[in-house]
Amino acid sequence: MPNFTKGTSPVVQQALKDLEEEPKTDYLNLPPPVRYEDIQREVMMALKPDVFEGLRFEITRPLNQNFFLTHSLFMGNLELPGAATGSKQMLKVPVGTYEFGANLISEKGHFALGRITTDGRLSGRLKYDFADWLSSRVNMQLSNEAGQSQVMGDIDVKGKDWNGQLKLGTPQFLGLNYFQSLTPSLSAGGEFFWLGGQLRSGLGLALRHTGQQHIATMQVATTGILSAQYAHKVTDKVTLATDLLYHWASREATATVGYDVTLRQARLQGKIDSAGVVSCYIMERFAPGINFLLSAELDHAHKNYKFGFGFTAGE
Amino acid sequence: MGITSSKADTAPPPMPNFTKGTSPVVQQALKDLEEEPKTDYLNLPPPVRYEDIQREVMMALKPDVFEGLRFEITRPLNQNFFLTHSLFMGNLELPGAATGSKQMLKVPVGTYEFGANLISEKGHFALGRITTDGRLSGRLKYDFADWLSSRVNMQLSNEAGQSQVMGDIDVKGKDWNGQLKLGTPQFLGLNYFQSLTPSLSAGGEFFWLGGQLRSGLGLALRHTGQQHIATMQVATTGILSAQYAHKVTDKVTLATDLLYHWASREATATVGYDVTLRQARLQGKIDSAGVVSCYIMERFAPGINFLLSAELDHAHKNYKFGFGFTAGE
């Protein structure tokens, strides 16, 4: 490289020195990227806490190292859109459900989880790795009512610096996605989906940039969505994240800003968005294995307020 | 010779001695009877007010359950005057019939209420609250003398026909008390309560509603002991109610309540507890209509309380949960 340092500012000289010292990018040995579905995962974990309304009570009971049962009780309100009952106001109906679950997890990373509720809805997830580079997953939601059941199967193929996925589902869903590392910090990819029943299809492109303290992603899709996310790890206890979602067909945009703080005894997540929704979620560890949850969501635009608390016992 | 009488002859004869040949239990009971101070029927303790007959039981059995979030701050400005800020965001229930469906429906609401309270050392007070909906409520209390006090309770609103004012005049005697209540629209009430023995008191009430041309008469009885309070009330409105509260220890009170409507032949029984711990106060109850409720007030720090409230109505499948904070005394 020619010597540019004579006659330039100290900032430029420092930048050029860093450039020489930085290890050269070996484009044949790029690290494998995350899966296409997980591009936005860090940001979603900070910005989409599991807010609920009412009481939630969960017990997790291990029977042996690989098998555990879960008992889940939820008593709260379901929302009926105002239009359904002919009034503008949001209406809520109280419901109570009990869900029993059984989970089998093997050391190699295979698992089979099942859940059944008192309404008769059964949901299951299976994961099986055929080889290092080939794994499959099945996700099922079955119900007594006609037309309410859904099954989705994935096959993941993992290469050295790329990964691809094929998704097949009912009724008549086909999806394909591919993600590739371009540099050690930048990866890009695309996806395609087709819905037979409604005769819709779409194409999407995504970009992801990771640094030591940040993750930035951007996605564009032919369904008319442009989304950008940024998550910044301020310290190892505090993460700040922000999200912008733009529908170019209806020219509507929503921006969200949120935080995720992990303290010794508690985990706090909160967010506020441009549609006037403020939400907060606290998980506090009262004793080893016993967590107390508090959840609040205030939608000032629609004057809809949801509050809930709960307990989870077991790991 | 005339008839002579002397004071000694008019005194009652001494009690015969029954202790010979009776069991030790009877002997102990007779001994207690002799040692117990004789009831001085001219110096009975004053009874509680008629409105407060059921107060101990109600405090244990009717905790302030709510649904949603409640946030209250109490701020004293000086010794006698303090402000309250009260925020409530939760659900109001619409009876199913109003919207044409059998299920209970809830509508979310949010209200902020500002209050000002003036309390004097002599026990007079003036409290006012106003909400963002434009509803103003006020309570005034003034004691004219030791034996005569008055109270006014007002709930005013912008909407027509929604305002209500109720005034009371309390007269307190040595072992009795009486009250006159006048209210809008066209309400007249009268009640009287008298101590019969140091532990038993009885009384009655009468009310008249002009607008609906209804009137009623009620009778009440109250028995207190060192560890219990039992009350019973009968009214011509068709209600018979009985309550019992038992103070098991100074931290735990158990209470029960029976309400019987003899016109519709329906009865509801409730059992509840009230436990006061160092850092928390727990109240719970279960009743025969299938309603279970629980209320916890936990003291996180001096002046800061955390509330948790739950009410499960299994019969109607209606579940209400709430949490909140109160700050200040």
Boltz contact constraints between the chains, C-beta under 6 A:
constraints:
  - contact:
      token1: [A, 54]
      token2: [B, 321]
      max_distance: 6.0
  - contact:
      token1: [A, 55]
      token2: [B, 321]
      max_distance: 6.0
  - contact:
      token1: [A, 75]
      token2: [B, 319]
      max_distance: 6.0
  - contact:
      token1: [A, 89]
      token2: [B, 107]
      max_distance: 6.0
  - contact:
      token1: [A, 91]
      token2: [B, 105]
      max_distance: 6.0
  - contact:
      token1: [A, 92]
      token2: [B, 106]
      max_distance: 6.0
  - contact:
      token1: [A, 93]
      token2: [B, 103]
      max_distance: 6.0
  - contact:
      token1: [A, 94]
      token2: [B, 318]
      max_distance: 6.0
  - contact:
      token1: [A, 94]
      token2: [B, 319]
      max_distance: 6.0
  - contact:
      token1: [A, 304]
      token2: [B, 108]
      max_distance: 6.0
  - contact:
      token1: [A, 305]
      token2: [B, 89]
      max_distance: 6.0
  - contact:
      token1: [A, 305]
      token2: [B, 108]
      max_distance: 6.0
  - contact:
      token1: [A, 307]
      token2: [B, 68]
      max_distance: 6.0
  - contact:
      token1: [A, 307]
      token2: [B, 69]
      max_distance: 6.0
  - contact:
      token1: [A, 309]
      token2: [B, 323]
      max_distance: 6.0
